[in-house]
Amino acid sequence: MLAGCGYDITAEACSVADALRQTSVRMPDALLVDVGLPDGDGLELARQLTASQAVRVVLVSADPDSLSQDDARAAGALGFVPKIDLSCAVLHLLLDTN
C-alpha cells in the first residue's frame, strides 16, 4: 500500500523484534505498524521507536475498536487508522503534514 501511495519502502518487518532490528540499521522516516504483532504489541513498539529515534509512526488494525486516537498519540504515533479506512489520502494527511 505504501508504495502505491508514492512512498519508498526500505524494509518490511513481521514482528516487534524484526522491526526493532531493521529500524536500528535503516533509520526510516515513517512506519506503518499493526497493533497486533506475533511477538508483542504495536503500541509498545511505537513507544519504543518514537522514544529512541525521530520516526513517524501510524498504527493500524483490522479491529477498528482495538485502539483510540488518544492511546496512539500517547504512544508517540501520529494516529490510529482502522485498516478498512486506510487509504493514500489518509496516509498523506498523517505522514506529509506532520
Short mmCIF file of the C-alpha atoms (twelve columns), coordinates in Angstrom:
data_MODEL
# 
_entry.id   MODEL 
# 
loop_
_atom_site.group_PDB 
_atom_site.id 
_atom_site.type_symbol 
_atom_site.label_atom_id 
_atom_site.label_alt_id 
_atom_site.label_comp_id 
_atom_site.label_asym_id 
_atom_site.label_seq_id 
_atom_site.Cartn_x 
_atom_site.Cartn_y 
_atom_site.Cartn_z 
_atom_site.pdbx_PDB_model_num 
ATOM 1  C CA . MET A 1  0.000   0.000   0.000  1 
ATOM 2  C CA . LEU A 2  2.753   2.465   0.888  1 
ATOM 3  C CA . ALA A 3  4.493   2.021   -2.462 1 
ATOM 4  C CA . GLY A 4  1.189   2.512   -4.249 1 
ATOM 5  C CA . CYS A 5  0.782   5.805   -2.407 1 
ATOM 6  C CA . GLY A 6  4.173   7.078   -3.568 1 
ATOM 7  C CA . TYR A 7  6.332   6.193   -0.560 1 
ATOM 8  C CA . ASP A 8  9.667   4.399   -0.888 1 
ATOM 9  C CA . ILE A 9  9.782   1.131   1.031  1 
ATOM 10 C CA . THR A 10 13.137  0.366   2.618  1 
ATOM 11 C CA . ALA A 11 12.101  -2.710  4.607  1 
ATOM 12 C CA . GLU A 12 9.248   -4.812  5.906  1 
ATOM 13 C CA . ALA A 13 9.118   -6.453  9.307  1 
ATOM 14 C CA . CYS A 14 6.856   -9.203  10.583 1 
ATOM 15 C CA . SER A 15 7.439   -8.830  14.322 1 
ATOM 16 C CA . VAL A 16 8.454   -6.382  17.042 1 
ATOM 17 C CA . ALA A 17 11.942  -7.885  17.191 1 
ATOM 18 C CA . ASP A 18 12.359  -7.682  13.423 1 
ATOM 19 C CA . ALA A 19 11.100  -4.074  13.353 1 
ATOM 20 C CA . LEU A 20 13.496  -3.013  16.114 1 
ATOM 21 C CA . ARG A 21 16.411  -4.695  14.354 1 
ATOM 22 C CA . GLN A 22 15.596  -3.216  10.961 1 
ATOM 23 C CA . THR A 23 14.937  0.316   12.221 1 
ATOM 24 C CA . SER A 24 18.260  0.356   14.029 1 
ATOM 25 C CA . VAL A 25 20.000  -0.323  10.710 1 
ATOM 26 C CA . ARG A 26 17.824  1.523   8.203  1 
ATOM 27 C CA . MET A 27 16.578  4.577   10.166 1 
ATOM 28 C CA . PRO A 28 13.260  5.014   8.302  1 
ATOM 29 C CA . ASP A 29 11.329  8.277   8.203  1 
ATOM 30 C CA . ALA A 30 7.994   6.599   8.863  1 
ATOM 31 C CA . LEU A 31 6.459   3.271   9.782  1 
ATOM 32 C CA . LEU A 32 3.061   1.711   9.334  1 
ATOM 33 C CA . VAL A 33 2.681   -0.563  12.376 1 
ATOM 34 C CA . ASP A 34 -0.016  -3.130  13.020 1 
ATOM 35 C CA . VAL A 35 -1.360  -3.067  16.573 1 
ATOM 36 C CA . GLY A 36 -1.320  -6.863  16.793 1 
ATOM 37 C CA . LEU A 37 2.082   -8.415  16.135 1 
ATOM 38 C CA . PRO A 38 3.036   -12.058 16.732 1 
ATOM 39 C CA . ASP A 39 5.613   -11.288 19.417 1 
ATOM 40 C CA . GLY A 40 4.205   -8.174  21.017 1 
ATOM 41 C CA . ASP A 41 2.131   -5.068  20.840 1 
ATOM 42 C CA . GLY A 42 2.367   -2.473  18.078 1 
ATOM 43 C CA . LEU A 43 1.505   0.213   20.616 1 
ATOM 44 C CA . GLU A 44 4.569   -0.668  22.688 1 
ATOM 45 C CA . LEU A 45 6.676   -0.813  19.529 1 
ATOM 46 C CA . ALA A 46 5.521   2.718   18.680 1 
ATOM 47 C CA . ARG A 47 6.537   3.866   22.176 1 
ATOM 48 C CA . GLN A 48 9.989   2.358   21.824 1 
ATOM 49 C CA . LEU A 49 10.604  3.685   18.321 1 
ATOM 50 C CA . THR A 50 9.406   7.231   18.908 1 
ATOM 51 C CA . ALA A 51 11.307  7.476   22.195 1 
ATOM 52 C CA . SER A 52 14.603  6.376   20.686 1 
ATOM 53 C CA . GLN A 53 14.560  7.981   17.235 1 
ATOM 54 C CA . ALA A 54 12.868  10.648  15.147 1 
ATOM 55 C CA . VAL A 55 10.419  8.456   13.279 1 
ATOM 56 C CA . ARG A 56 6.771   8.945   12.387 1 
ATOM 57 C CA . VAL A 57 4.514   6.009   13.243 1 
ATOM 58 C CA . VAL A 58 0.971   5.309   12.102 1 
ATOM 59 C CA . LEU A 59 -0.757  2.461   13.918 1 
ATOM 60 C CA . VAL A 60 -3.258  0.263   12.056 1 
ATOM 61 C CA . SER A 61 -5.513  -2.676  12.873 1 
ATOM 62 C CA . ALA A 62 -8.225  -4.788  11.297 1 
ATOM 63 C CA . ASP A 63 -10.202 -4.225  14.512 1 
ATOM 64 C CA . PRO A 64 -11.480 -0.629  14.430 1 
ATOM 65 C CA . ASP A 65 -12.089 -0.693  18.198 1 
ATOM 66 C CA . SER A 66 -8.651  -2.001  19.185 1 
ATOM 67 C CA . LEU A 67 -7.187  1.426   19.955 1 
ATOM 68 C CA . SER A 68 -8.195  5.039   20.448 1 
ATOM 69 C CA . GLN A 69 -6.571  8.061   18.829 1 
ATOM 70 C CA . ASP A 70 -5.569  9.243   22.308 1 
ATOM 71 C CA . ASP A 71 -3.838  5.922   23.064 1 
ATOM 72 C CA . ALA A 72 -1.991  6.066   19.738 1 
ATOM 73 C CA . ARG A 73 -0.809  9.630   20.293 1 
ATOM 74 C CA . ALA A 74 0.199   8.875   23.900 1 
ATOM 75 C CA . ALA A 75 2.481   6.175   22.456 1 
ATOM 76 C CA . GLY A 76 4.099   8.725   20.157 1 
ATOM 77 C CA . ALA A 77 2.223   7.704   16.993 1 
ATOM 78 C CA . LEU A 78 0.694   10.233  14.625 1 
ATOM 79 C CA . GLY A 79 -2.589  8.385   14.885 1 
ATOM 80 C CA . PHE A 80 -4.522  5.167   14.562 1 
ATOM 81 C CA . VAL A 81 -6.296  4.106   11.368 1 
ATOM 82 C CA . PRO A 82 -8.555  1.057   11.091 1 
ATOM 83 C CA . LYS A 83 -7.399  -0.942  8.067  1 
ATOM 84 C CA . ILE A 84 -10.802 -0.554  6.450  1 
ATOM 85 C CA . ASP A 85 -10.236 3.240   6.418  1 
ATOM 86 C CA . LEU A 86 -6.622  3.078   5.263  1 
ATOM 87 C CA . SER A 87 -6.097  4.963   2.006  1 
ATOM 88 C CA . CYS A 88 -3.471  7.052   0.265  1 
ATOM 89 C CA . ALA A 89 -5.359  10.199  1.238  1 
ATOM 90 C CA . VAL A 90 -5.297  9.244   4.926  1 
ATOM 91 C CA . LEU A 91 -1.608  8.304   4.807  1 
ATOM 92 C CA . HIS A 92 -0.679  11.548  3.066  1 
ATOM 93 C CA . LEU A 93 -2.693  13.521  5.589  1 
ATOM 94 C CA . LEU A 94 -0.912  11.878  8.526  1 
ATOM 95 C CA . LEU A 95 2.595   11.480  7.138  1 
ATOM 96 C CA . ASP A 96 3.010   14.526  4.921  1 
ATOM 97 C CA . THR A 97 1.593   17.141  7.278  1 
ATOM 98 C CA . ASN A 98 3.380   16.021  10.444 1 
# 
